[in-house]
Amino acid sequence: MSRVLLSMSVLLLILIPACSSSEPVPPPTNSELVTSAKQDVLEFVASAKKAPKASKQQGMVLFESLEPIEDPALAELQATAKSLSEQYTSNAEASKISETLTKLQQQAEAL
């Protein structure tokens, strides 16, 4: 969770000064968003494997952070993150969650 929050904090630190600056700052490119999403997913999966019970909230935050990114390269990853979020919400079996985490990791590594 701390890595996801750190990534989000970094984005805010970039955006807040940009909002007060008189110079326009271009938004991140799709490539930058995909790279950041990949890193966030891999860090989340590693964290979730170490502390599965603590990863429920992080999984939901991860899904919410991936959802608004509109890039076809992330479509499968977003669908798997959504599935994981739903599994956490429904208190799915640990084995099912583990399978989904593995799938999420494989998809992120393929980016």
C-alpha positions in Angstrom: 0.0 0.0 0.0 2.8 2.4 0.8 4.2 2.0 -2.7 0.9 2.8 -4.3 0.4 5.8 -2.0 3.9 6.9 -2.7 3.3 6.8 -6.4 0.1 8.7 -6.0 1.9 11.2 -3.7 4.6 11.7 -6.3 1.9 12.5 -8.9 0.3 15.0 -6.6 3.7 16.6 -5.9 4.1 17.0 -9.7 0.6 18.2 -10.3 0.2 20.7 -7.5 3.2 22.9 -8.4 2.2 22.6 -12.0 -1.2 24.0 -11.2 0.3 27.1 -9.6 2.9 27.6 -12.3 2.3 30.0 -15.1 4.0 27.6 -17.5 1.8 24.8 -18.9 2.9 21.3 -17.9 2.0 18.6 -20.3 0.0 15.6 -18.9 1.9 12.3 -18.6 2.0 10.3 -21.8 0.3 7.0 -22.2 3.7 5.4 -22.2 4.5 7.0 -18.8 1.1 5.9 -17.4 1.6 2.3 -18.6 5.1 2.2 -17.1 3.8 3.6 -13.8 0.9 1.2 -13.7 3.2 -1.8 -14.4 5.4 -0.8 -11.5 2.5 -0.2 -9.2 1.0 -3.6 -10.0 4.3 -5.5 -9.5 4.9 -3.7 -6.2 1.3 -4.5 -5.1 1.6 -8.2 -6.0 4.8 -8.5 -4.1 3.3 -6.8 -1.1 0.1 -8.9 -1.3 2.1 -12.1 -1.4 3.9 -11.1 1.8 0.8 -9.9 3.7 -2.3 -11.3 2.0 -4.7 -10.1 4.7 -3.5 -6.6 4.6 -3.7 -6.4 0.8 -7.5 -6.1 0.5 -7.6 -2.3 0.8 -4.5 -1.9 -1.4 -6.2 -4.0 -4.1 -9.2 -1.8 -4.2 -7.0 1.3 -4.4 -4.9 -0.3 -7.2 -8.1 -1.0 -9.2 -9.3 2.6 -8.7 -5.9 4.0 -9.8 -5.9 1.8 -13.0 -9.5 2.3 -14.0 -9.3 5.9 -15.4 -6.2 5.1 -17.6 -7.5 4.7 -21.2 -4.9 2.7 -23.0 -5.6 -0.6 -24.8 -2.3 -2.0 -23.4 -3.9 -2.0 -20.0 -7.3 -3.4 -20.8 -6.5 -7.0 -19.6 -4.7 -5.7 -16.6 -7.6 -3.5 -15.6 -10.1 -6.3 -16.0 -8.0 -8.6 -13.8 -7.6 -5.8 -11.2 -11.3 -5.4 -11.3 -11.8 -9.1 -10.8 -9.4 -9.0 -7.9 -11.2 -6.1 -6.3 -14.5 -8.0 -6.6 -12.9 -11.1 -5.1 -11.7 -9.0 -2.1 -15.2 -7.5 -1.7 -16.9 -10.9 -1.8 -14.2 -12.5 0.6 -13.2 -15.1 -2.0 -11.1 -18.1 -1.1 -7.4 -17.4 -0.6 -6.5 -19.8 -3.5 -8.7 -17.9 -5.9 -7.1 -14.6 -4.9 -3.7 -16.1 -5.2 -4.5 -17.3 -8.8 -5.7 -13.8 -9.7 -2.5 -12.2 -8.2 -0.4 -14.5 -10.3 -2.3 -13.6 -13.4 -2.0 -9.9 -12.6 1.7 -10.2 -12.1 2.1 -12.1 -15.5 0.1 -9.4 -17.3 2.1 -6.6 -15.7 5.4 -8.3 -16.6 4.2 -8.6 -20.2 3.8 -4.8 -20.6 
